[in-house]
Amino acid sequence: MNQRLVDGRRLLLASTSLFRRELLTRLALPFAAVAPDIDETPLPDEKASALVGRLADLKARAVARQEPEALVIGADQVAVLDQLILGKPVTHERAVQQLTRASGKMVTFLTGLCLLDSISGRRQTAVVPFQVKFRQLRLQQIENYLRREQPYQCAGSFKSEGLGIALFDRLEGEDPTSLVGLPLIRLTRMLEAEGISVL
């Protein structure tokens, strides 16, 4: 928890997501995960890209207020199908509905990313898209998948890093880690702009 980067700052991930923590460990930098305390309710008529950008920024700012000498990473993700935002299903029934609706269609995942330097106040932000083309799925396949993996806390009702990969025809995008919720390619560039070299 007290480990610091080479320049003395701490790297903080403003997230309780196990998936984001696992992804960030790939960069082999010392970091701590801190729960951001924010209201994630969408604003009236807020578009998906604006929502994830705003929430990533709010998460980073909330944690930066607690830590005066840190680089803080905020991230948020939504899935969009037919211009509707798919949130976390929470229940089995809603997950069945989401996957039935996604069957045979293209779903766009938008991941908001913010890197905030709490010393200077400098913020780097991005919204990284990634698309998933779902196979034509039978109800029994959906039921089998959900009972095995139970992805009820995942936007879109699947875990691409697990058995969820069997639901897809193809993946399209610049950064496959953005599909899991933390775009490491873009984050690496942001860190380098702050003087933190991953390599």
C-alpha positions as CSV (number, residue, x, y, z in Angstrom):
1,M,0.0,0.0,0.0
2,N,2.9,2.4,0.7
3,Q,4.8,1.5,-2.5
4,R,5.5,4.5,-4.7
5,L,6.5,5.1,-8.3
6,V,10.0,6.1,-9.1
7,D,9.1,9.8,-8.8
8,G,7.7,9.4,-5.3
9,R,4.0,9.6,-6.3
10,R,1.6,6.8,-5.6
11,L,-0.4,5.2,-8.4
12,L,-4.1,4.7,-7.4
13,L,-6.8,2.8,-9.2
14,A,-10.2,4.5,-8.4
15,S,-12.1,1.2,-8.7
16,T,-13.3,-1.8,-6.8
17,S,-13.3,-3.9,-9.9
18,L,-11.3,-7.1,-9.6
19,F,-11.1,-7.2,-13.4
20,R,-9.5,-3.7,-13.6
21,R,-7.1,-4.6,-10.8
22,E,-6.0,-7.7,-12.6
23,L,-5.4,-5.8,-15.8
24,L,-3.4,-3.1,-14.1
25,T,-1.0,-5.6,-12.6
26,R,0.1,-6.4,-16.2
27,L,2.0,-3.1,-16.3
28,A,4.1,-4.3,-13.3
29,L,3.8,-0.9,-11.5
30,P,3.1,-0.6,-7.8
31,F,-0.5,0.6,-7.2
32,A,-3.3,0.5,-4.7
33,A,-7.0,0.2,-5.5
34,V,-9.3,2.7,-3.7
35,A,-13.1,2.7,-3.8
36,P,-14.4,6.0,-5.3
37,D,-17.6,7.2,-3.6
38,I,-19.6,8.8,-6.4
39,D,-23.1,8.9,-7.8
40,E,-23.1,6.9,-11.1
41,T,-26.7,7.9,-12.1
42,P,-26.8,9.0,-15.7
43,L,-27.8,12.6,-16.4
44,P,-31.0,13.3,-18.3
45,D,-30.5,12.5,-22.0
46,E,-26.8,11.9,-21.4
47,K,-25.1,10.0,-24.3
48,A,-23.1,6.8,-23.5
49,S,-19.8,8.3,-24.4
50,A,-20.4,11.4,-22.3
51,L,-21.5,9.2,-19.4
52,V,-18.4,7.0,-19.3
53,G,-16.1,10.0,-19.7
54,R,-17.8,11.9,-16.9
55,L,-17.8,9.0,-14.5
56,A,-14.2,8.1,-15.2
57,D,-13.3,11.7,-14.4
58,L,-15.5,11.8,-11.3
59,K,-14.0,8.6,-9.9
60,A,-10.4,9.9,-10.4
61,R,-11.3,13.3,-8.8
62,A,-13.0,11.6,-5.8
63,V,-9.9,9.5,-5.0
64,A,-7.5,12.4,-5.8
65,R,-9.1,14.5,-3.0
66,Q,-8.0,11.8,-0.5
67,E,-4.4,11.6,-1.8
68,P,-2.4,14.7,-2.4
69,E,0.6,13.1,-4.2
70,A,-0.8,10.5,-6.6
71,L,-1.6,9.6,-10.1
72,V,-5.1,8.4,-10.1
73,I,-6.8,6.2,-12.7
74,G,-10.5,6.4,-13.2
75,A,-12.4,4.2,-15.5
76,D,-16.0,3.4,-16.4
77,Q,-17.7,1.3,-19.0
78,V,-21.0,0.8,-20.7
79,A,-22.3,-1.5,-23.4
80,V,-24.5,0.0,-26.2
81,L,-27.0,-1.9,-28.3
82,D,-29.4,-0.3,-30.7
83,Q,-28.5,3.1,-29.1
84,L,-29.6,1.8,-25.6
85,I,-27.1,1.5,-22.7
86,L,-26.8,-2.0,-21.3
87,G,-25.8,-1.8,-17.7
88,K,-24.9,-4.6,-15.3
89,P,-27.8,-7.1,-15.4
90,V,-27.6,-8.0,-11.6
91,T,-30.2,-10.7,-12.0
92,H,-30.3,-13.9,-14.1
93,E,-33.5,-12.8,-15.8
94,R,-32.1,-9.5,-16.9
95,A,-28.9,-11.2,-18.2
96,V,-31.1,-13.6,-20.3
97,Q,-32.9,-10.5,-21.7
98,Q,-29.6,-8.8,-22.5
99,L,-28.0,-11.7,-24.2
100,T,-31.2,-12.6,-26.1
101,R,-31.3,-9.0,-27.4
102,A,-27.6,-9.1,-28.3
103,S,-27.8,-12.4,-30.2
104,G,-26.6,-11.9,-33.8
105,K,-25.9,-8.2,-33.3
106,M,-23.0,-5.8,-32.9
107,V,-22.6,-4.4,-29.4
108,T,-20.3,-1.4,-28.8
109,F,-18.4,-1.1,-25.5
110,L,-17.3,2.3,-24.5
111,T,-14.7,2.6,-21.8
112,G,-14.0,6.0,-20.2
113,L,-10.5,6.6,-18.9
114,C,-9.0,9.4,-16.9
115,L,-5.5,9.8,-15.5
116,L,-5.3,12.6,-13.0
117,D,-2.2,14.1,-11.4
118,S,-3.4,15.2,-8.0
119,I,-0.4,17.5,-7.6
120,S,-0.8,19.6,-10.7
121,G,-4.4,18.9,-11.4
122,R,-3.5,17.8,-15.0
123,R,-6.1,15.4,-16.4
124,Q,-5.8,13.1,-19.5
125,T,-9.0,11.6,-20.7
126,A,-10.2,9.3,-23.4
127,V,-13.2,7.2,-24.4
128,V,-12.1,4.0,-26.0
129,P,-14.6,2.0,-28.2
130,F,-14.5,-1.7,-28.8
131,Q,-17.1,-3.8,-30.7
132,V,-18.3,-7.3,-30.2
133,K,-20.3,-9.2,-32.8
134,F,-22.4,-11.8,-31.1
135,R,-23.2,-15.2,-32.6
136,Q,-26.8,-16.3,-33.1
137,L,-27.5,-17.7,-29.7
138,R,-30.2,-20.2,-28.7
139,L,-31.9,-19.7,-25.4
140,Q,-30.4,-23.0,-24.1
141,Q,-26.9,-21.7,-24.9
142,I,-27.6,-18.5,-23.1
143,E,-28.9,-20.4,-20.0
144,N,-25.9,-22.7,-20.0
145,Y,-23.5,-19.8,-20.2
146,L,-25.1,-17.8,-17.5
147,R,-25.4,-20.7,-15.1
148,R,-21.7,-21.6,-15.5
149,E,-20.2,-18.1,-15.4
150,Q,-22.8,-15.9,-13.6
151,P,-21.6,-12.6,-15.1
152,Y,-24.3,-10.6,-13.3
153,Q,-22.0,-7.7,-12.4
154,C,-20.6,-7.3,-15.9
155,A,-21.9,-4.8,-18.4
156,G,-23.5,-6.8,-21.3
157,S,-23.9,-10.0,-19.2
158,F,-20.6,-11.7,-20.1
159,K,-16.9,-12.0,-19.3
160,S,-14.8,-11.9,-22.4
161,E,-11.8,-13.1,-20.4
162,G,-13.7,-16.3,-19.6
163,L,-16.2,-18.5,-21.2
164,G,-18.0,-15.5,-22.7
165,I,-15.6,-15.6,-25.6
166,A,-17.7,-18.5,-26.9
167,L,-20.6,-16.1,-27.4
168,F,-18.9,-14.1,-30.1
169,D,-18.4,-14.2,-33.9
170,R,-15.7,-11.6,-33.8
171,L,-14.1,-8.7,-31.9
172,E,-13.2,-5.3,-33.4
173,G,-11.1,-2.6,-31.8
174,E,-7.7,-1.2,-31.1
175,D,-7.3,-2.4,-27.6
176,P,-8.8,-5.7,-26.4
177,T,-8.2,-4.8,-22.7
178,S,-10.8,-2.0,-23.1
179,L,-13.4,-4.7,-23.4
180,V,-12.5,-5.9,-19.9
181,G,-12.7,-2.3,-18.6
182,L,-9.3,-0.7,-18.5
183,P,-7.6,0.2,-21.9
184,L,-4.0,-0.5,-21.1
185,I,-2.6,0.7,-24.5
186,R,-4.1,4.2,-24.0
187,L,-3.2,4.1,-20.2
188,T,0.4,3.3,-21.0
189,R,0.7,6.3,-23.3
190,M,-1.0,8.5,-20.6
191,L,1.5,7.3,-17.9
192,E,4.4,8.0,-20.3
193,A,3.2,11.5,-20.7
194,E,3.4,11.8,-16.9
195,G,7.0,10.5,-17.0
196,I,6.2,7.0,-15.9
197,S,7.7,4.5,-18.3
198,V,6.2,1.0,-18.3
199,L,9.2,-0.5,-20.2
